[in-house]
Amino acid sequence: MNPPAAARVDPRIDPRWATLAAGPGGGLFTSPPWIGAVCETYGFEPTAAVAVDGAGVPTAGLGWVDVDDLRGRRRLALPFCDRADPIVADAAAWAAVSADALAGDLPFTLRCLDGSPAAGDGRLTTTGAAAWHRTPLAGSLEDLHRRFRPQTRRNIATAERAGVQVHLGADIDAVHVYHGLHVALRKHKYRLLAQPRGFLEQIWKAFAPLDGIRTALATVDGRPVAGAMYLVWQDTVYYKFGASEAATLPLRPNDALHWALIRWAHARGLAHLDWGLSDLDQPGLVGYKRKWATEERRILTLNAGGPPLGRRADTERLLGTLTALFTDESVPDAVTARAGAALYGLFC
């Protein structure tokens, strides 16, 4: 027996999707404010399939975006997300909401936690894996502190002795300061372009009215040397972006940031800190998050249909060349930032 057809909706505004996103199966990257910020920045039109029960109550959902640009035609669930797990309880619910997305007209890619019903779908192939970490915030602050690895506790103390100061800001000015650190880190450490400042502004516009964003800035002698952006959805705070100056890392400013955020989240009564995605080819980052987290799983990349339609090797080479040019040390950071604003939308 075929599953009942799911309704197609706009996940930015549909109340049925909002109900699912606010429920136990939802998360930051399937939330209407996040989807809205991404789509407003990059000009995407999102679609979601929502299944309902006999009383009209939404029971399952899957969101995606169709992309057609210089890098080919493809369907992504969803772009610029660590993961966008389908909101489904079992294989039957997954079948109901995935029928349209997997209809075969476009290659389809999804990131979700291991154990998702989508991972057992024979139509999908696992093409990649990354680490995911989470820290439960239950118990007293003293209990939380004791659960950290010894090195983390030492790093917190080092930052305190070094006089590292942390400010948790809810204002747009803190976002602007953070973006400067973000551009510099991506350029000088990784030779990569950074997300546009406009993207971070759209995130702020979406989450600030919900009191759902904090930008943490660590200063030494009054100068910002590290920063991070955290977003709140339901009972979880998400670590989304982080950047720091290499020269000040011995002062442990990043540890000071996260400890300040944890104290704030604990006082607010939040249940978890989600550390997001870490590529497995970055063992240093994975190891760092393990020092804070007590839960670790895998984020799987699943694909049906192969690479994007019309993707060309010469286009990929050109984008690689432009990235190398705009992240060269001789290029001013302001120019690198403008290049990111112009090109970053292609990297999804």
C-alpha positions as CSV (number, residue, x, y, z in Angstrom):
1,M,0.0,0.0,0.0
2,N,1.4,3.4,-1.0
3,P,1.8,6.0,1.7
4,P,-0.6,9.0,1.5
5,A,0.6,11.9,-0.5
6,A,2.2,14.7,1.5
7,A,1.3,18.3,1.0
8,R,3.9,20.7,-0.4
9,V,4.4,23.8,1.7
10,D,6.7,26.7,2.1
11,P,8.7,25.9,5.3
12,R,9.3,29.6,6.0
13,I,5.7,30.4,6.7
14,D,3.6,27.2,6.8
15,P,2.2,26.6,10.4
16,R,2.3,22.8,9.9
17,W,6.0,22.9,9.2
18,A,6.5,25.3,12.2
19,T,4.8,22.8,14.4
20,L,7.1,20.0,13.3
21,A,10.2,22.2,13.5
22,A,9.4,23.1,17.1
23,G,8.8,19.5,18.1
24,P,11.2,16.8,19.2
25,G,12.3,15.9,15.7
26,G,13.1,19.5,14.6
27,G,16.3,21.4,15.0
28,L,18.0,24.6,14.2
29,F,18.6,23.9,10.5
30,T,15.0,22.9,9.9
31,S,13.6,25.9,11.8
32,P,11.7,28.6,9.8
33,P,14.1,31.4,10.9
34,W,17.2,29.5,9.8
35,I,15.6,28.5,6.4
36,G,14.4,32.1,5.9
37,A,17.9,33.5,6.6
38,V,19.6,31.2,4.1
39,C,17.0,31.7,1.4
40,E,16.9,35.5,1.9
41,T,20.7,35.7,1.5
42,Y,21.1,33.4,-1.5
43,G,17.8,33.7,-3.3
44,F,16.6,30.2,-2.8
45,E,12.9,29.1,-2.9
46,P,12.4,26.3,-0.3
47,T,9.9,23.5,-0.5
48,A,8.8,21.0,2.2
49,A,6.6,18.0,2.1
50,V,4.4,17.6,5.2
51,A,2.4,14.5,6.1
52,V,-0.6,14.9,8.4
53,D,-2.8,12.4,10.3
54,G,-6.6,12.0,10.0
55,A,-7.1,15.0,12.3
56,G,-4.9,17.2,10.2
57,V,-2.0,17.2,12.7
58,P,1.4,17.2,11.0
59,T,3.3,14.0,11.7
60,A,6.4,14.1,9.4
61,G,8.3,16.5,7.1
62,L,11.2,17.0,4.8
63,G,12.5,20.2,3.4
64,W,14.7,20.9,0.4
65,V,15.9,23.5,-2.1
66,D,16.4,23.1,-5.8
67,V,19.6,24.8,-7.0
68,D,20.5,25.7,-10.6
69,D,23.7,27.6,-11.0
70,L,27.2,27.5,-12.5
71,R,27.9,24.3,-10.6
72,G,24.9,22.4,-12.0
73,R,21.4,21.4,-11.1
74,R,20.7,19.7,-7.8
75,R,18.3,19.2,-4.9
76,L,19.7,19.8,-1.4
77,A,18.0,19.1,1.9
78,L,19.0,21.8,2.9
79,P,21.9,24.0,1.7
80,F,24.3,25.6,4.1
81,C,23.3,23.3,7.0
82,D,25.4,21.1,9.2
83,R,22.5,18.7,8.9
84,A,18.8,18.9,8.1
85,D,17.3,15.7,9.4
86,P,14.0,14.7,8.0
87,I,11.4,15.0,10.8
88,V,10.2,11.4,10.6
89,A,9.6,8.7,13.2
90,D,10.0,5.6,11.0
91,A,10.5,4.3,7.5
92,A,6.8,4.7,6.6
93,A,6.9,8.4,7.5
94,W,10.1,8.8,5.6
95,A,8.5,7.2,2.5
96,A,5.5,9.5,2.7
97,V,7.6,12.8,2.7
98,S,10.5,11.7,0.5
99,A,8.4,10.6,-2.5
100,D,8.6,14.0,-4.3
101,A,12.1,14.8,-3.3
102,L,13.3,11.5,-4.7
103,A,11.2,11.5,-7.8
104,G,14.3,11.3,-10.0
105,D,14.3,14.6,-11.8
106,L,17.3,16.0,-9.9
107,P,20.2,14.5,-7.9
108,F,19.3,14.6,-4.2
109,T,21.6,15.1,-1.2
110,L,20.7,15.0,2.5
111,R,22.7,15.3,5.7
112,C,21.3,13.6,8.8
113,L,22.4,11.9,11.9
114,D,23.1,8.2,11.8
115,G,20.1,6.2,12.8
116,S,17.7,8.4,10.8
117,P,15.1,6.3,8.8
118,A,16.5,8.0,5.7
119,A,19.8,6.2,6.2
120,G,18.1,2.8,5.6
121,D,16.6,3.8,2.3
122,G,18.1,1.7,-0.5
123,R,17.7,4.5,-3.0
124,L,20.3,6.5,-1.1
125,T,24.1,6.0,-0.9
126,T,26.3,7.2,1.9
127,T,28.9,9.4,0.3
128,G,30.4,11.0,3.4
129,A,30.5,11.1,7.2
130,A,31.4,13.8,9.8
131,A,31.4,13.9,13.6
132,W,28.7,15.5,15.7
133,H,29.0,16.3,19.4
134,R,26.6,17.5,22.1
135,T,27.0,18.6,25.7
136,P,24.0,18.0,28.1
137,L,23.6,21.0,30.4
138,A,21.7,19.2,33.2
139,G,23.0,19.5,36.7
140,S,24.9,22.2,38.5
141,L,27.6,24.3,36.9
142,E,30.1,22.6,39.2
143,D,28.9,19.2,37.8
144,L,29.3,20.4,34.3
145,H,32.8,21.7,35.0
146,R,33.8,18.4,36.5
147,R,32.5,16.5,33.4
148,F,34.9,18.3,31.1
149,R,38.2,16.7,30.2
150,P,41.1,17.8,32.5
151,Q,42.7,19.7,29.7
152,T,39.6,21.8,29.2
153,R,39.4,22.7,32.8
154,R,43.1,23.7,32.7
155,N,42.4,25.8,29.6
156,I,39.6,27.7,31.3
157,A,41.9,28.5,34.2
158,T,44.7,29.6,31.8
159,A,42.3,32.1,30.1
160,E,41.2,33.5,33.5
161,R,44.8,34.0,34.6
162,A,45.6,35.6,31.3
163,G,42.9,38.2,31.8
164,V,40.8,37.1,28.8
165,Q,37.5,39.0,28.9
166,V,34.3,37.6,27.3
167,H,31.3,39.6,26.2
168,L,28.1,37.9,25.1
169,G,26.3,40.3,22.8
170,A,22.8,40.2,21.4
171,D,23.4,43.3,19.1
172,I,24.3,43.5,15.4
173,D,27.6,45.3,16.2
174,A,29.0,42.2,17.8
175,V,28.1,40.2,14.6
176,H,30.0,42.7,12.5
177,V,33.1,42.4,14.7
178,Y,32.9,38.7,14.6
179,H,32.7,38.6,10.8
180,G,36.1,40.4,10.6
181,L,37.6,37.6,12.6
182,H,35.8,35.0,10.5
183,V,37.1,36.3,7.2
184,A,40.6,36.5,8.6
185,L,40.6,32.9,9.9
186,R,39.1,31.4,6.7
187,K,41.6,33.3,4.6
188,H,44.8,33.0,6.5
189,K,44.4,29.5,8.0
190,Y,42.4,27.6,5.4
191,R,42.8,29.7,2.2
192,L,39.0,29.7,1.9
193,L,36.4,32.4,1.3
194,A,34.0,33.3,4.2
195,Q,30.3,33.5,4.3
196,P,29.1,37.0,3.4
197,R,28.5,39.5,6.2
198,G,25.0,39.8,4.8
199,F,24.4,36.1,5.7
200,L,25.3,36.7,9.3
201,E,23.1,39.8,9.3
202,Q,20.1,37.8,8.0
203,I,20.7,35.3,10.7
204,W,20.7,38.0,13.3
205,K,17.5,39.5,11.9
206,A,15.8,36.1,12.0
207,F,16.9,35.1,15.6
208,A,17.2,38.4,17.4
209,P,13.5,38.9,17.8
210,L,13.3,35.5,19.4
211,D,16.2,36.4,21.8
212,G,17.9,33.4,20.0
213,I,21.3,34.7,19.2
214,R,24.5,35.5,21.1
215,T,27.8,36.6,19.6
216,A,30.6,36.0,22.0
217,L,33.8,38.1,21.7
218,A,37.0,37.4,23.7
219,T,39.2,40.4,24.2
220,V,42.8,40.7,25.4
221,D,43.8,44.3,26.5
222,G,40.5,45.4,25.0
223,R,41.2,44.0,21.5
224,P,38.9,41.2,20.1
225,V,41.0,38.1,19.5
226,A,38.4,35.4,19.2
227,G,34.7,35.1,18.6
228,A,31.8,32.7,18.2
229,M,28.1,32.8,17.2
230,Y,25.6,30.7,19.0
231,L,21.9,30.3,18.1
232,V,19.1,29.0,20.2
233,W,16.2,26.9,18.9
234,Q,13.8,25.3,21.4
235,D,15.8,23.8,24.3
236,T,19.2,23.8,22.6
237,V,21.9,26.3,21.9
238,Y,24.0,25.7,18.8
239,Y,27.6,26.6,18.2
240,K,27.5,27.7,14.6
241,F,30.6,29.8,13.8
242,G,33.9,30.3,15.5
243,A,37.1,32.2,14.8
244,S,40.3,33.2,16.6
245,E,43.7,34.8,16.0
246,A,46.5,32.1,16.0
247,A,48.9,34.3,17.9
248,T,46.6,34.4,21.0
249,L,45.7,30.7,21.1
250,P,48.1,30.0,24.0
251,L,45.9,32.3,26.1
252,R,42.9,29.9,25.4
253,P,40.4,32.5,24.4
254,N,38.1,29.9,22.7
255,D,37.8,28.0,25.9
256,A,36.9,31.2,27.7
257,L,34.2,31.8,25.0
258,H,32.6,28.4,25.4
259,W,32.7,28.4,29.2
260,A,31.0,31.9,29.3
261,L,28.3,30.6,26.8
262,I,27.7,27.4,28.9
263,R,27.2,29.5,32.0
264,W,24.7,31.7,30.2
265,A,22.8,28.8,28.6
266,H,22.7,27.0,32.0
267,A,21.2,30.1,33.7
268,R,18.7,30.3,30.9
269,G,17.6,26.7,31.5
270,L,18.6,25.3,28.1
271,A,19.1,21.5,27.9
272,H,21.9,21.0,25.4
273,L,24.9,22.6,23.6
274,D,25.1,21.3,20.1
275,W,28.6,21.6,18.7
276,G,27.6,20.9,15.1
277,L,29.5,19.2,12.3
278,S,33.3,18.5,12.4
279,D,35.0,17.0,9.3
280,L,36.8,13.8,10.1
281,D,39.9,15.0,8.3
282,Q,40.2,17.7,11.0
283,P,41.2,15.5,14.0
284,G,42.3,18.5,16.0
285,L,38.8,20.0,15.8
286,V,37.1,16.7,16.6
287,G,39.5,16.2,19.5
288,Y,38.8,19.7,20.8
289,K,35.0,19.2,20.9
290,R,35.4,15.8,22.6
291,K,37.0,17.7,25.5
292,W,33.7,19.5,26.1
293,A,31.1,17.0,24.9
294,T,29.8,13.7,26.3
295,E,27.8,12.6,23.2
296,E,29.3,11.8,19.8
297,R,27.6,10.5,16.7
298,R,28.1,10.7,12.9
299,I,26.4,13.0,10.5
300,L,25.9,11.1,7.2
301,T,25.8,12.6,3.7
302,L,23.3,10.6,1.6
303,N,22.9,10.9,-2.1
304,A,20.6,9.7,-4.8
305,G,21.3,10.4,-8.5
306,G,25.0,11.2,-8.3
307,P,26.6,14.5,-8.9
308,P,24.8,17.7,-10.0
309,L,23.5,17.7,-13.6
310,G,25.7,19.7,-15.9
311,R,28.6,20.1,-13.4
312,R,31.8,20.8,-15.4
313,A,35.4,20.3,-14.5
314,D,36.4,23.6,-16.0
315,T,34.0,25.5,-13.8
316,E,35.3,23.7,-10.7
317,R,38.9,24.6,-11.6
318,L,37.9,28.2,-12.2
319,L,36.3,28.5,-8.8
320,G,39.4,26.9,-7.2
321,T,41.6,29.4,-9.0
322,L,39.5,32.4,-8.0
323,T,39.4,31.2,-4.4
324,A,43.2,30.9,-4.4
325,L,43.6,34.4,-5.9
326,F,41.2,36.1,-3.5
327,T,42.7,34.4,-0.4
328,D,46.3,35.2,-1.3
329,E,48.2,37.0,1.5
330,S,48.7,40.0,-0.8
331,V,45.0,40.6,-1.1
332,P,43.4,42.9,1.5
333,D,40.9,41.2,3.8
334,A,38.2,43.6,2.7
335,V,38.6,42.4,-0.9
336,T,38.6,38.8,0.3
337,A,35.3,39.5,2.1
338,R,33.7,41.0,-1.0
339,A,34.8,38.0,-3.0
340,G,33.1,35.7,-0.5
341,A,29.9,37.8,-0.8
342,A,30.0,37.3,-4.6
343,L,30.9,33.6,-4.8
344,Y,30.0,31.8,-1.6
345,G,26.5,31.0,-2.7
346,L,28.0,28.6,-5.3
347,F,29.6,26.4,-2.6
348,C,26.5,24.4,-1.6
